[in-house]
Amino acid sequence: MFPVDFVDLNRIQGLLITLTLKAGIMACFAAVVALSHRFRRLLLQEKKNRTQWFAFNFAFGGMLLLGFFSRLIYGYQPADLTLEGVFLLGLTEGWPAGLMVGSIIGMFSLLTGEHLNLLFLVIAGIAGGMIYKARPVKMHPYKTFPLPPLTVYRFFRDYLRDRSVPFEIYPLLTFLLLDSLRMIFSFFPGMVFALTSTNPLAVFFILLFNASCVAIPLMIWDHVQIEEHLSQSNAKLAQARLEALRRQINPHFLFNTLNTISTQSLTNPERSRFLIGELSGMLRRLFDDPREIIPLKQELEFVDDYLNIEQARYGSRLQIQKEIHPDTEDALIPTMVLQPLVENAVNHGIAPSPQGGQVDIITAPQDGGVIIRVRDNGVGLESSQDFAADIGETRLGEGGGMKNVEERLRTIYGNDYRLTIKNRPGGGTEVEVFVPGYGFIHEALLR
């Protein structure tokens, strides 16, 4: 049996609590930076102008300085993250940022009697910056320093497989060397502050947790960057779907419209010119307007142009009734959402009916968004069931327009939108769309 030194165990337990608090503070610090809208934008912007660069680095340094003074004034050791923070800043922003912030904090250290703190912080900032500059071209700074166990695992995996040392091992070894030297010099009073111990197990935990204080922010910010890229990809996907819908003008509609214009040109030239103007306006809006989120009133203007052409084709067989709530006119909706609903009501509801019918367009505010209903009293669906999904399998989705609308709404609003299609009790069909008052990629779509 080996003798157990309970005093040492108690000290290690207290040290582990301090180190855990230190890692937690660094995680909270990284989360605050990531959640702040302004700093999040700067965090993800690798190339910053001079104003942005100084703003970000001074704010970052200010938080580190706050932790430094918390230790000096209140004796709260877990808050002092200066070496980890300056090395982290060098890794992500380059050596000028690490040198500047390290020098500022180091100057305050000189005033408090920690004479070597300035040297260690300057070296940490420059070392992190040199690693930032030496990293492989395709490696983002946030991926240069994973958690130490992951780095060690990658070392053995890559070395045994390819006989190559992964780049992440160099930042880890550099920081561990700096931290070890700081621990050694901290035994000399008035030189530098560091958590330290003469117990080898305690030293191991100190090095592990201090290295994790560099890795944790990088992992948080890397996930934030992935989330941002996903959001941008969703925005691009929505734009691609919109472009597909814009190019999806029903060939039959164009053919019938041109045929109507041709017929009207012989009997009613004035009417023919009017229809040419309406068709021209539709095509111009369809192809020239780059916006993907527009006010509802502008979508209604586009629908009016479409209905003017259709009423010239069907005459008295097509009646239109609108109930537009004034509070919904400025509601933001994806462009080309309403027109396909109306087109399907005309083509699949009214056109097959010998006596024709009426299309109703109704809007109402609801839960901060807008409800849009398009009703017709035509032939209705083949089945009496409601269609809330698999729209492409119903006859309303034959042309692909309704399915495209549903996919774009899902892309923009996730599960917060609603699209239902059902038969009306008195005959005909009703399509109801709920568009929320927000969308997780609205900002990207409005640019």
MOMOJO-V665699 format. One record per backbone hydrogen bond with DSSP energy under -1.0 kcal/mol. NH is the residue of the N-H (numbers start at 1). CO is the residue of the C=O. If there is no record, write none. Layout:
# MOMOJO-V665699
NH&CO ; NH&CO
This chain:
# MOMOJO-V665699
6&4 ; 9&5 ; 10&6 ; 11&7 ; 12&8 ; 13&9 ; 14&10 ; 15&11 ; 16&12 ; 17&13 ; 18&14 ; 19&15 ; 20&16 ; 21&17 ; 22&18 ; 23&19 ; 24&20 ; 25&21 ; 26&22 ; 27&23 ; 28&24 ; 29&25 ; 30&26 ; 31&27 ; 32&28 ; 33&29 ; 34&30 ; 35&31 ; 36&32 ; 40&36 ; 41&37 ; 42&38 ; 43&39 ; 44&40 ; 46&44 ; 53&49 ; 54&50 ; 55&51 ; 56&52 ; 57&53 ; 58&54 ; 59&55 ; 60&56 ; 61&57 ; 62&58 ; 63&59 ; 64&60 ; 65&61 ; 66&62 ; 67&63 ; 68&64 ; 69&65 ; 70&66 ; 71&67 ; 72&68 ; 73&69 ; 74&70 ; 75&71 ; 76&70 ; 77&75 ; 79&76 ; 80&77 ; 81&79 ; 85&81 ; 86&82 ; 87&83 ; 88&84 ; 89&85 ; 90&86 ; 91&87 ; 92&88 ; 93&89 ; 94&90 ; 98&94 ; 99&95 ; 100&96 ; 101&97 ; 102&98 ; 103&99 ; 104&100 ; 105&101 ; 106&102 ; 107&103 ; 108&104 ; 109&105 ; 110&106 ; 111&107 ; 113&110 ; 114&109 ; 115&113 ; 115&190 ; 116&191 ; 117&114 ; 120&116 ; 121&117 ; 122&118 ; 123&119 ; 124&120 ; 125&121 ; 126&122 ; 127&123 ; 128&124 ; 129&125 ; 130&126 ; 131&127 ; 132&128 ; 133&129 ; 134&130 ; 135&131 ; 139&136 ; 143&140 ; 144&141 ; 151&147 ; 152&148 ; 153&149 ; 154&150 ; 155&151 ; 156&152 ; 157&153 ; 158&154 ; 159&155 ; 160&156 ; 161&157 ; 162&158 ; 163&159 ; 164&158 ; 169&166 ; 170&167 ; 172&168 ; 173&169 ; 174&170 ; 175&171 ; 176&172 ; 177&173 ; 178&174 ; 179&175 ; 180&176 ; 181&177 ; 182&178 ; 183&179 ; 184&180 ; 185&181 ; 186&182 ; 187&184 ; 188&185 ; 191&188 ; 203&199 ; 204&200 ; 205&201 ; 206&202 ; 207&203 ; 208&204 ; 209&205 ; 210&206 ; 211&207 ; 212&208 ; 213&209 ; 215&211 ; 216&212 ; 219&215 ; 220&216 ; 221&217 ; 222&218 ; 223&219 ; 224&220 ; 225&221 ; 226&222 ; 227&223 ; 228&224 ; 229&225 ; 230&226 ; 231&227 ; 232&228 ; 233&229 ; 234&230 ; 235&231 ; 236&232 ; 237&233 ; 238&234 ; 239&235 ; 240&236 ; 241&237 ; 242&238 ; 243&239 ; 244&240 ; 245&241 ; 246&242 ; 247&243 ; 248&245 ; 254&250 ; 255&251 ; 256&252 ; 257&253 ; 258&254 ; 259&255 ; 260&256 ; 261&257 ; 262&258 ; 263&259 ; 264&260 ; 265&261 ; 266&263 ; 267&263 ; 268&264 ; 272&268 ; 273&269 ; 274&270 ; 275&271 ; 276&272 ; 277&273 ; 278&274 ; 279&275 ; 280&276 ; 281&277 ; 282&278 ; 283&279 ; 284&280 ; 285&281 ; 286&282 ; 287&283 ; 288&284 ; 294&333 ; 296&331 ; 297&329 ; 299&295 ; 300&296 ; 301&297 ; 302&298 ; 303&299 ; 304&300 ; 305&301 ; 306&302 ; 307&303 ; 308&304 ; 309&305 ; 310&306 ; 311&307 ; 312&308 ; 313&309 ; 314&310 ; 315&311 ; 317&314 ; 318&315 ; 319&357 ; 321&359 ; 323&361 ; 328&325 ; 331&328 ; 333&294 ; 335&292 ; 342&338 ; 343&339 ; 344&340 ; 345&341 ; 346&342 ; 347&343 ; 348&344 ; 350&345 ; 351&346 ; 353&350 ; 356&353 ; 357&317 ; 359&319 ; 360&375 ; 361&321 ; 362&373 ; 363&323 ; 364&371 ; 366&369 ; 369&366 ; 370&435 ; 371&364 ; 372&433 ; 373&362 ; 374&431 ; 375&360 ; 376&429 ; 377&358 ; 379&349 ; 387&421 ; 393&390 ; 394&391 ; 397&394 ; 398&395 ; 400&397 ; 404&400 ; 405&401 ; 406&402 ; 407&403 ; 408&404 ; 409&405 ; 410&406 ; 411&407 ; 412&408 ; 413&409 ; 414&410 ; 416&413 ; 418&434 ; 420&432 ; 421&387 ; 422&430 ; 424&428 ; 427&424 ; 430&422 ; 431&374 ; 432&420 ; 433&372 ; 434&418 ; 435&370 ; 440&412 ; 442&439 ; 445&441 ; 446&442
